[in-house]
Amino acid sequence: METNQNSSLIAPVKTKDLDLNFAAEIKQKHGVDINRCFHCQTCAGGCPFHLATDYPPNSIIRLVQLGFRKEALESSTIWLCVGCHTCSIQCPMAIDMSAFMDALRQTAIKEGACVAEPDILNFHRDVLHTIKRHGRTHKLEIMLRYKARKWDWFSDILVGTKMFAKRKLHLKPSKVKAIEQIQKTFQPQPDGVVYE
């Protein structure tokens, strides 16, 4: 008798494990109505990173619609999304996928979900740290902080030298005049998330 090898990998879904209000919660807190999605998969076809993710963008929407909170918040996809808006531009329902992914990242951080891509989260924090300090990003500082944390100094040395030669890396950061206005955005938000 032949058995399906994958059948042992599929666990039955119990409704007590689902959060059926998850999509409504995302809409209420962040204003993104993913229930308009009819899963045409245009977003997945346009996403430049979909091959590196564990779920294509429309599947993340589906997880949230069906209440798979843990699976959505612990996916790599929400951290690998770079917010390029390629999917949103192509979406026939004009769903703001970048805002949706950001909402999921914020929820994951707030709830202490297991971050599938901790290096990317640390990179985000390094970028925000330089914005808080200087009012804008300082690429060299971001790169050095990230490399120091990883103890990986030479893997990107060729890219770094090319960027330096093209004046894309500056030794000194440029500062904005009204830095205190930018630093106000780093105060704790009403939802309890501190973005730094």
C-alpha positions in Angstrom: 0.0 0.0 0.0 1.4 3.4 -1.0 1.3 6.2 1.4 1.7 9.9 0.9 5.0 10.9 2.6 3.8 14.5 3.1 0.6 13.5 4.9 2.5 12.9 8.2 3.9 16.5 8.0 0.4 18.2 7.9 -1.0 18.6 11.4 -4.7 19.1 11.8 -5.7 22.7 12.4 -7.6 23.3 15.6 -9.9 26.4 15.7 -8.8 27.2 19.2 -5.3 27.9 17.8 -6.6 30.4 15.3 -7.1 34.1 15.9 -10.2 34.9 13.7 -10.0 38.6 14.6 -6.4 39.0 13.4 -7.3 40.7 10.1 -9.8 43.0 11.8 -7.1 43.9 14.4 -4.6 44.8 11.7 -7.2 47.0 9.9 -8.2 48.7 13.1 -4.7 49.4 14.3 -2.9 50.1 11.0 -5.7 50.9 8.5 -4.7 48.1 6.0 -7.8 46.2 4.8 -6.4 42.9 3.6 -9.9 41.4 3.2 -10.1 43.1 -0.1 -7.5 40.7 -1.5 -8.9 38.1 -3.8 -5.6 36.2 -4.2 -4.8 36.9 -7.8 -1.1 36.5 -6.8 0.0 39.6 -8.7 2.0 40.7 -5.7 3.9 37.4 -5.6 4.7 37.7 -9.3 6.1 41.2 -8.9 8.0 40.8 -5.6 11.7 40.8 -6.3 12.4 38.8 -3.1 9.6 36.2 -3.2 12.1 33.4 -4.0 13.9 34.1 -0.8 10.8 34.2 1.4 9.0 31.4 3.2 5.6 32.6 2.0 4.8 34.9 -1.0 3.0 38.1 0.0 -0.5 36.9 -0.8 0.1 33.8 1.4 0.9 36.1 4.3 -2.4 37.9 3.7 -4.1 34.5 3.7 -2.5 33.4 7.0 -3.7 36.6 8.6 -7.2 36.3 7.1 -7.5 32.7 8.4 -6.2 33.6 11.8 -2.7 31.9 11.7 -1.2 34.6 13.9 1.9 32.7 15.1 2.8 31.6 11.6 2.4 35.1 10.1 4.3 36.8 12.9 7.1 34.3 12.9 7.6 34.2 9.1 10.7 35.3 7.3 8.6 37.1 4.7 7.7 40.0 7.0 11.3 40.8 7.6 12.6 40.2 4.1 10.1 42.7 2.6 12.0 45.9 1.7 8.9 48.0 1.2 9.7 48.6 -2.5 5.9 48.9 -3.3 6.3 46.8 -6.4 3.5 44.5 -5.2 1.3 47.4 -4.2 1.6 49.2 -7.5 0.5 46.0 -9.3 -2.3 45.1 -6.9 -5.7 45.5 -8.6 -7.1 46.2 -5.1 -4.4 48.7 -4.2 -3.5 47.0 -0.9 -0.6 48.7 0.7 1.6 45.6 1.3 4.5 47.6 2.7 2.2 49.0 5.4 0.8 45.6 6.0 4.2 44.0 6.4 5.3 46.9 8.7 2.1 46.3 10.8 3.1 42.6 11.2 6.7 43.5 12.1 5.4 46.0 14.8 3.0 43.4 16.1 5.7 40.7 16.2 8.1 43.0 18.2 5.3 44.1 20.6 4.2 40.5 21.3 7.8 39.2 21.5 7.3 36.7 18.6 10.2 34.7 17.5 12.0 36.8 14.8 12.7 34.6 11.9 15.4 37.0 10.6 17.2 38.5 13.6 20.0 39.9 11.5 17.5 42.0 9.5 15.9 43.2 12.7 19.3 44.3 14.0 20.1 46.0 10.7 16.8 47.9 11.0 17.8 49.0 14.5 21.2 50.2 13.3 19.5 52.3 10.6 17.1 53.8 13.1 20.0 54.5 15.5 21.8 56.6 12.9 18.6 58.5 12.1 18.1 59.2 15.7 21.7 60.4 16.1 22.1 62.4 12.9 18.6 63.0 11.5 19.4 60.9 8.5 21.2 57.7 7.7 25.0 57.4 7.8 25.8 54.4 5.7 29.3 53.9 6.9 28.2 53.9 10.6 25.4 51.5 9.8 27.7 49.1 8.0 30.4 49.3 10.7 27.9 48.6 13.5 26.4 45.7 11.6 29.8 44.2 10.7 31.0 44.6 14.3 28.0 42.7 15.7 28.5 39.9 13.2 32.3 39.8 13.4 32.2 39.7 9.6 34.6 42.5 8.4 35.7 41.5 4.9 32.8 39.7 3.1 31.5 43.0 1.6 34.9 44.8 1.3 34.6 45.1 -2.5 31.2 46.6 -2.4 32.3 49.0 0.3 35.3 50.2 -1.7 33.1 50.7 -4.8 30.6 52.7 -2.8 33.4 54.8 -1.3 34.9 55.4 -4.8 31.5 56.5 -6.0 31.1 58.8 -3.0 28.2 56.8 -1.6 30.0 56.3 1.7 31.0 59.4 3.7 33.4 59.3 6.6 31.5 62.0 8.5 27.7 62.0 8.9 25.7 65.0 7.7 23.3 66.3 10.3 19.9 68.0 9.9 19.4 71.3 11.5 16.2 70.5 13.4 17.5 67.2 14.9 15.1 67.5 17.9 12.1 67.3 15.6 13.3 63.9 14.3 14.2 62.7 17.8 10.6 63.2 18.9 9.6 60.4 16.5 11.6 58.0 18.7 9.5 58.6 21.8 7.3 55.7 22.9 4.2 55.5 20.8 0.6 55.0 22.1 0.7 51.4 21.0 3.7 50.7 23.3 6.2 50.1 20.6 9.5 51.9 20.7 10.9 52.1 17.2 14.7 51.9 17.8 
